[in-house]
Amino acid sequence: MIRLTNIRDFWSGIVLGLLGLVECIGAFQMPFGSLDQPDDGFMPLWVGAVMLVLSALLTLRSLGQGPVSVTEPPFWLESKSPIRIACILGAMSVYLIVFEGIGFALATFVLLVFLLRTIDPVPWRFSLLMGLSVTAFCVLLFQVWLQVQLPMGWLSGWRMGPWIF
């Protein structure tokens, strides 16, 4: 007899599967292209398909023949978890708002340092070094290698953007 062994995994799989399905439906409304010349719908279709497969596996795993857990661990393992999640969502919201104005590099650096210092605090030296190195890597990856047009923000006003990057 198959029974529900983990209610959280079951509902997570259902919700993520629905999101993957919506992603696939949206991707089919755009031109797909080919492997040689991918178009706008190429990547969203694959992302949605992978989400569908992984969510189906998660849902099937939650429908097992094992024993139902009587003592399920609490949803929030630590008492500060809801505050940490609120800080992450708030920081990401502020990042989205200021991204265009202050530019990719400065906004990303400040976001990373903030998250490293507040969510699970690490020393200042480590958070500044990680923020700088991850931001530099992202700028090199997106702006130099992939040639994505990133917002320069304040750096373009200082006329330092092309000199630095």
MOKAZI-V627605 format. One record per backbone hydrogen bond with DSSP energy under -1.0 kcal/mol. CO is the residue of the C=O (numbers start at 1). NH is the residue of the N-H. Records with the same first field share a line. If there is no record, write none. Layout:
# MOKAZI-V627605
CO=NH + NH
This chain:
# MOKAZI-V627605
6=10
7=11
8=12
9=13
10=14
11=15
12=16
13=17
14=18
15=19
16=20
17=21
18=22
19=23
20=24
21=25
22=26
23=27
24=28
27=30
31=41
32=39
37=34
39=42
41=45
42=46
43=47
44=48
45=49
46=50
47=51
48=52
49=53
50=54
51=55
52=56
53=57
54=58
55=59
56=60
57=61
58=62
62=5 + 64
64=3
78=81
80=84
81=85
82=86
83=87
84=88
85=89
86=90
87=91
88=92
89=93
90=94
91=95
92=96
93=97
94=98
95=99
98=102
99=103
103=107
104=108
105=109
106=110
107=111
108=112
109=113
110=114
111=115
112=116
113=117
114=118
115=119
123=127
124=128
125=129
126=130
127=131
128=132
129=133
130=134
131=135
132=136
133=137
134=138
135=139
136=140
137=141
138=142
139=143 + 144
140=145
141=146
142=148
148=150
151=104
152=155
154=158
155=160 + 161
160=164
161=165
